């Protein structure tokens, strides 16, 4: 396979991809505007933060798989990929520890004003009285918005500091998640509106979706305590920048931000952000997942996704349709030989029946197989009989009726 890696990637893991016989092209400095120009022969694309636009996907007729070396896929035009039958896969959860560590670092830095301490010392200033006003973390309540893999890692570290941890009740949590909530003694509130006023610090760990974009607005911030802290190591779009600027001034709040709306596309450049310049904001350069440990682990998982893709299976796909409840599921037991399934598809096509999903299981000895098909259309007795009468077909059965 021809693999284009369009972002920073550990050299040792690049070599592992090459050792599997793939033709690897490493272009870590590509941007949204330059990516389309090098996509012509790419069969697999690996990115971290590089934006993958509609143009880039349409310029790649050979492209079959895009791997986001991280969790979020908001920088990829998933709709265009889906329309062109291109898989989009991600690597969720493998940077959770790195993001959690930065989150705690920002909390500590804000509580003890560490950056301002350093800045004054470098200017030969000594202001011990000014910087001896840290409140401390013991006993303070941390509200976590987004109790996923990162949220739980943050909760674990916060508990080690003696903090109280809060989250929001959510239906459908797994038994494992319930057990973790109990082990970490996380207090669950019925909704954000009731949790926020009780928290000294609120940290955000949610993707950018229709439900979360603009979540932290004037109303959200008005519920936070005066002098409280907001941490955002998730997505810039979750916070309304203008509303946060106003809250910093009006409520004496502080913020620790790893993401900004005005970030440069590349890893180097300049940024003009009023929020980043605010004296009550401590910012980092979107480095939440950027530890050597995290990147090595993510790279290993990227290779596993590529390996499985080459074996005909795609892991962590984010753009496959949900199984349709209106389909009929049929099972066709047949001889495992060339042409049998071709006849089956011919009969279905003539009947106007579409195969939405299919698996073909080969039995030991490779003499017989069973095709399980999710079909949509008028699958009547006449179609079933025509399939049963085909050479090489043993039996055709309905496993699930339409709308079951």
C-alpha positions as CSV (number, residue, x, y, z in Angstrom):
1,X,0.0,0.0,0.0
2,X,1.1,3.6,-0.6
3,X,0.8,5.3,2.8
4,X,1.0,9.1,3.1
5,X,1.9,10.3,6.6
6,X,1.0,14.0,6.7
7,X,1.9,14.9,10.2
8,X,4.6,14.3,12.8
9,X,5.1,10.6,13.4
10,X,7.8,8.7,15.4
11,X,10.6,7.6,13.0
12,X,10.8,4.1,14.7
13,X,7.1,3.5,13.9
14,X,7.5,4.8,10.3
15,X,10.1,2.1,9.9
16,X,7.8,-0.5,11.2
17,X,5.2,0.5,8.5
18,X,8.0,0.2,5.8
19,X,9.0,-3.2,7.1
20,X,5.5,-4.5,6.4
21,X,6.2,-3.8,2.7
22,X,4.3,-0.5,2.4
23,X,5.5,2.5,0.3
24,X,5.7,5.3,3.0
25,X,5.8,8.9,2.0
26,X,6.5,11.1,5.1
27,X,5.4,14.8,4.7
28,X,5.0,16.2,8.2
29,X,4.8,19.8,7.2
30,X,1.7,19.6,5.0
31,X,-1.2,21.9,5.6
32,X,-4.8,22.0,4.4
33,X,-3.9,24.0,1.3
34,X,-0.9,21.8,0.3
35,X,-2.3,18.4,1.1
36,X,-4.5,18.1,-2.0
37,X,-1.5,18.4,-4.3
38,X,0.2,15.3,-3.0
39,X,-2.9,13.0,-2.7
40,X,-3.0,11.6,-6.2
41,X,-1.6,8.1,-5.5
42,X,-2.2,7.8,-1.7
43,X,-4.1,4.7,-0.7
44,X,-3.9,5.3,3.1
45,X,-3.6,8.7,4.7
46,X,-2.4,9.2,8.3
47,X,-2.9,12.6,10.0
48,X,-2.9,14.2,13.4
49,X,-3.9,17.9,13.2
50,X,-3.6,18.4,9.4
51,X,-7.0,19.3,8.0
52,X,-8.3,16.9,5.4
53,X,-10.7,18.9,3.2
54,X,-13.1,17.8,0.5
55,X,-10.6,18.8,-2.1
56,X,-7.9,16.6,-0.6
57,X,-10.2,13.6,-0.6
58,X,-11.5,14.2,-4.1
59,X,-7.9,14.5,-5.4
60,X,-7.2,10.9,-4.2
61,X,-8.9,8.3,-6.4
62,X,-6.9,5.5,-4.8
63,X,-7.7,6.5,-1.2
64,X,-9.5,3.9,0.9
65,X,-8.6,4.8,4.5
66,X,-7.9,7.9,6.6
67,X,-6.4,7.3,10.0
68,X,-6.6,10.1,12.6
69,X,-3.7,9.5,15.0
70,X,-5.9,10.7,17.9
71,X,-9.5,10.6,19.0
72,X,-11.3,13.6,17.4
73,X,-12.1,13.6,13.6
74,X,-13.4,17.2,13.4
75,X,-10.5,18.2,11.1
76,X,-11.5,15.6,8.5
77,X,-14.4,16.1,6.1
78,X,-16.0,12.8,7.1
79,X,-19.1,13.5,5.0
80,X,-17.0,13.6,1.8
81,X,-15.1,10.5,2.8
82,X,-18.3,8.6,3.4
83,X,-19.7,9.7,0.1
84,X,-16.6,8.3,-1.6
85,X,-16.6,5.0,0.4
86,X,-13.4,6.0,2.3
87,X,-13.1,4.7,5.8
88,X,-12.2,7.2,8.5
89,X,-10.7,5.6,11.6
90,X,-9.4,7.1,14.9
91,X,-7.3,6.1,17.8
92,X,-9.4,6.9,20.9
93,X,-8.2,6.9,24.5
94,X,-4.4,6.4,23.9
95,X,-3.6,10.1,24.7
96,X,-5.8,10.2,27.8
97,X,-2.9,10.1,30.3
98,X,-1.0,12.9,28.5
99,X,-4.0,15.2,28.4
100,X,-4.8,14.4,32.1
101,X,-1.3,15.3,33.1
102,X,-1.4,18.6,31.3
103,X,-4.8,19.3,32.8
104,X,-3.4,18.9,36.3
105,X,-0.4,20.9,35.4
106,X,-2.6,23.8,34.3
107,X,-4.6,23.6,37.6
108,X,-1.4,23.6,39.7
109,X,0.1,26.5,37.6
110,X,-3.0,28.6,38.1
111,X,-3.4,27.9,41.8
112,X,0.3,28.8,42.5
113,X,0.7,31.2,39.6
114,X,3.8,29.4,38.5
115,X,4.3,31.1,35.1
116,X,4.1,34.6,36.7
117,X,6.7,33.5,39.3
118,X,9.0,32.4,36.6
119,X,8.5,35.6,34.5
120,X,9.3,37.8,37.5
121,X,12.4,35.9,38.4
122,X,13.7,36.2,34.9
123,X,13.2,39.9,35.2
124,X,15.1,39.9,38.5
125,X,12.0,40.7,40.6
126,X,11.3,39.1,44.0
127,X,7.6,39.2,45.0
128,X,7.1,36.5,47.6
129,X,4.2,38.3,49.3
130,X,2.3,38.5,46.0
131,X,2.7,34.8,45.1
132,X,2.1,33.4,48.6
133,X,-1.7,33.5,48.1
134,X,-2.3,30.1,46.5
135,X,-5.5,28.5,47.9
136,X,-4.3,24.9,47.5
137,X,-6.1,21.9,46.0
138,X,-6.9,19.8,49.0
139,X,-10.7,19.6,49.5
140,X,-11.6,21.7,46.6
141,X,-14.2,20.4,44.1
142,X,-13.3,19.7,40.5
143,X,-16.2,19.4,38.1
144,X,-15.4,17.2,35.0
145,X,-17.5,17.9,31.9
146,X,-17.0,14.7,29.9
147,X,-16.4,11.5,32.0
148,X,-14.7,9.5,29.2
149,X,-11.3,8.0,29.1
150,X,-9.6,11.4,29.7
151,X,-12.1,12.5,32.3
152,X,-11.5,9.4,34.4
153,X,-7.7,9.9,34.2
154,X,-8.1,13.4,35.4
155,X,-10.4,12.2,38.2
156,X,-7.8,9.7,39.3
157,X,-5.1,12.3,39.6
158,X,-7.4,14.9,41.2
159,X,-8.3,12.4,43.9
160,X,-4.6,11.8,44.6
161,X,-4.4,15.5,45.4
162,X,-7.2,15.2,47.8
163,X,-9.7,16.9,45.7
164,X,-13.5,16.2,45.6
165,X,-14.6,15.2,42.1
166,X,-17.9,15.9,40.4
167,X,-19.6,14.8,37.1
168,X,-23.0,14.7,35.4
169,X,-25.3,11.7,35.5
170,X,-25.7,10.1,32.1
171,X,-28.1,7.3,31.2
172,X,-26.6,4.1,29.6
173,X,-23.2,4.1,31.4
174,X,-21.5,0.7,31.3
175,X,-21.0,-1.3,34.4
176,X,-17.3,-0.7,34.2
177,X,-17.9,3.1,34.1
178,X,-20.2,2.8,37.1
179,X,-17.6,0.9,39.0
180,X,-14.9,3.5,38.2
181,X,-17.2,6.3,39.4
182,X,-17.8,4.5,42.6
183,X,-14.0,3.7,43.1
184,X,-13.1,7.4,42.5
185,X,-16.0,8.6,44.6
186,X,-17.2,10.9,41.9
187,X,-20.4,12.8,43.0
188,X,-22.9,12.8,40.1
189,X,-25.2,15.7,39.6
190,X,-28.4,15.5,37.5
191,X,-27.2,18.2,35.1
192,X,-24.5,20.8,34.4
193,X,-26.7,23.5,35.8
194,X,-26.7,22.0,39.3
195,X,-23.0,20.9,39.2
196,X,-21.3,24.1,38.1
197,X,-22.2,26.3,41.1
198,X,-20.7,23.7,43.5
199,X,-17.3,23.6,41.7
200,X,-14.1,25.5,42.4
201,X,-12.6,24.3,39.1
202,X,-14.4,23.1,36.0
203,X,-12.4,21.1,33.3
204,X,-13.7,20.3,29.8
205,X,-13.1,16.9,28.1
206,X,-15.7,16.7,25.3
207,X,-15.5,16.5,21.5
208,X,-16.7,19.3,19.3
209,X,-20.2,18.3,18.3
210,X,-23.5,20.0,17.7
211,X,-24.3,19.6,21.4
212,X,-21.0,20.9,22.7
213,X,-20.0,23.7,20.4
214,X,-20.6,26.9,22.3
215,X,-21.4,24.9,25.5
216,X,-19.4,27.3,27.7
217,X,-21.3,30.5,27.0
218,X,-22.4,33.5,29.2
219,X,-25.1,31.4,30.9
220,X,-22.6,28.6,31.7
221,X,-20.0,31.0,33.0
222,X,-22.6,32.9,35.1
223,X,-23.1,29.8,37.1
224,X,-19.4,29.4,38.0
225,X,-18.1,30.8,41.3
226,X,-16.3,34.1,41.4
227,X,-12.6,33.5,41.3
228,X,-13.1,29.9,40.0
229,X,-11.0,28.2,37.3
230,X,-12.0,26.9,33.9
231,X,-9.7,24.4,32.1
232,X,-10.1,23.6,28.4
233,X,-7.8,20.9,27.0
234,X,-10.5,19.6,24.6
235,X,-11.6,21.8,21.6
236,X,-11.6,25.6,21.3
237,X,-15.1,25.5,19.8
238,X,-16.6,24.4,23.1
239,X,-15.9,27.8,24.6
240,X,-17.4,31.1,23.4
241,X,-14.2,33.2,23.6
242,X,-15.9,36.6,24.0
243,X,-18.1,35.3,26.9
244,X,-15.0,33.8,28.7
245,X,-13.2,37.2,28.3
246,X,-16.1,39.0,29.9
247,X,-16.2,36.4,32.8
248,X,-12.5,36.7,33.5
249,X,-12.9,40.4,34.1
250,X,-16.4,40.5,35.7
251,X,-16.0,37.5,38.0
252,X,-12.3,37.4,38.7
253,X,-12.1,34.0,37.1
254,X,-8.9,32.3,35.8
255,X,-8.6,30.0,32.8
256,X,-6.0,27.4,31.7
257,X,-6.3,26.8,27.9
258,X,-4.5,24.4,25.6
259,X,-6.7,25.3,22.6
260,X,-7.5,28.6,20.9
261,X,-9.9,29.6,18.1
262,X,-7.1,31.5,16.4
263,X,-4.4,28.7,16.3
264,X,-2.1,28.6,13.3
265,X,-2.6,25.6,10.9
266,X,1.0,24.6,11.2
267,X,3.1,23.8,14.2
268,X,5.0,27.1,13.9
269,X,3.7,30.6,13.3
270,X,2.2,33.6,15.1
271,X,-1.1,33.9,16.9
272,X,-3.1,37.0,17.6
273,X,-5.6,36.1,20.3
274,X,-7.0,38.5,22.9
275,X,-7.8,35.5,25.0
276,X,-4.3,34.1,24.9
277,X,-3.0,37.6,25.9
278,X,-5.3,38.0,28.9
279,X,-3.4,38.2,32.2
280,X,-5.8,35.7,33.9
281,X,-5.2,33.1,31.2
282,X,-2.4,30.5,31.3
283,X,-2.1,28.9,27.9
284,X,-0.2,26.1,26.2
285,X,0.3,25.4,22.5
286,X,-2.3,22.7,21.9
287,X,0.1,20.1,23.3
288,X,-2.3,18.0,25.4
289,X,-1.5,14.8,23.6
290,X,2.0,15.7,22.7
291,X,4.2,13.5,25.0
292,X,6.6,11.0,23.6
293,X,4.8,8.3,25.6
294,X,1.4,9.2,24.1
295,X,2.7,9.5,20.5
296,X,4.5,6.2,20.6
297,X,1.4,4.4,21.8
298,X,-0.8,6.1,19.3
299,X,1.6,5.3,16.5
300,X,1.5,1.6,17.5
301,X,-2.3,1.7,17.3
302,X,-2.2,3.4,13.9
303,X,-0.1,0.5,12.6
304,X,-2.6,-2.0,14.0
305,X,-5.4,-0.2,12.1
306,X,-3.4,-0.3,8.9
307,X,-2.6,-4.0,9.4
308,X,-6.2,-4.9,9.9
309,X,-7.3,-2.8,6.9
310,X,-4.9,-4.8,4.7
311,X,-6.5,-8.0,6.1
312,X,-9.9,-6.7,5.1
313,X,-11.0,-5.4,8.5
314,X,-11.1,-1.8,9.7
315,X,-10.9,-1.0,13.4
316,X,-12.3,2.1,15.1
317,X,-14.3,3.2,12.0
318,X,-16.3,6.4,12.7
319,X,-18.3,6.7,9.4
320,X,-20.2,3.5,8.9
321,X,-24.0,3.6,9.0
322,X,-25.7,2.2,12.0
323,X,-27.5,-1.1,11.3
324,X,-30.9,-0.4,9.8
325,X,-33.9,-1.8,11.6
326,X,-35.9,-1.9,8.4
327,X,-33.7,-4.6,6.8
328,X,-34.5,-8.3,6.4
329,X,-31.7,-10.6,7.5
330,X,-31.3,-13.8,5.4
331,X,-28.9,-16.7,5.6
332,X,-27.8,-18.5,2.5
333,X,-25.9,-21.8,2.9
334,X,-23.9,-22.6,-0.2
335,X,-21.0,-24.4,-1.8
336,X,-17.8,-22.5,-1.4
337,X,-16.9,-22.1,-5.1
338,X,-16.5,-19.4,-7.7
339,X,-19.7,-18.1,-9.2
340,X,-22.3,-19.1,-6.5
341,X,-22.6,-15.7,-4.8
342,X,-22.5,-14.0,-8.2
343,X,-25.7,-15.9,-9.2
344,X,-27.2,-14.8,-5.8
345,X,-26.5,-11.2,-6.5
346,X,-27.9,-11.4,-10.0
347,X,-31.2,-12.7,-8.6
348,X,-31.4,-10.0,-6.0
349,X,-30.5,-7.3,-8.5
350,X,-33.3,-8.4,-10.8
351,X,-35.7,-8.4,-7.9
352,X,-34.7,-4.8,-6.9
353,X,-33.3,-6.1,-3.6
354,X,-30.3,-4.2,-2.2
355,X,-27.7,-5.8,0.1
356,X,-27.0,-3.3,2.9
357,X,-24.5,-5.5,4.7
358,X,-23.0,-9.0,4.3
359,X,-20.7,-11.5,5.9
360,X,-19.6,-14.8,4.3
361,X,-18.4,-17.4,6.7
362,X,-16.3,-20.3,5.4
363,X,-16.6,-23.6,7.2
364,X,-13.7,-25.9,8.1
365,X,-12.4,-27.7,5.0
366,X,-13.4,-24.8,2.7
367,X,-16.2,-26.9,1.0
368,X,-19.2,-24.9,2.2
369,X,-20.1,-21.4,3.5
370,X,-22.9,-19.3,4.8
371,X,-23.7,-15.8,3.6
372,X,-25.5,-13.6,6.1
373,X,-27.1,-10.6,4.3
374,X,-29.0,-7.6,5.5
375,X,-31.2,-6.7,2.6
376,X,-33.7,-4.0,1.7
377,X,-36.5,-4.5,-0.7
378,X,-39.3,-6.9,-1.5
379,X,-37.9,-10.3,-0.5
380,X,-40.9,-12.5,-1.3
381,X,-41.4,-16.2,-1.6
382,X,-40.7,-16.1,-5.4
383,X,-37.3,-14.5,-4.8
384,X,-36.5,-17.0,-2.1
385,X,-37.4,-20.0,-4.3
386,X,-35.3,-18.6,-7.2
387,X,-32.3,-18.4,-4.8
388,X,-32.9,-21.9,-3.4
389,X,-33.0,-23.4,-6.9
390,X,-29.6,-22.0,-7.8
391,X,-26.8,-24.5,-8.4
392,X,-24.6,-24.7,-5.3
393,X,-27.2,-23.3,-2.9
394,X,-28.2,-25.6,-0.1
395,X,-30.8,-23.5,1.7
396,X,-32.1,-19.9,2.0
397,X,-33.6,-18.9,5.4
398,X,-35.0,-15.7,6.8
399,X,-33.3,-14.9,10.1
400,X,-35.1,-11.6,10.9
401,X,-38.1,-10.1,9.3
402,X,-38.3,-6.4,8.2
403,X,-38.8,-4.0,11.1
404,X,-38.1,-6.6,13.8
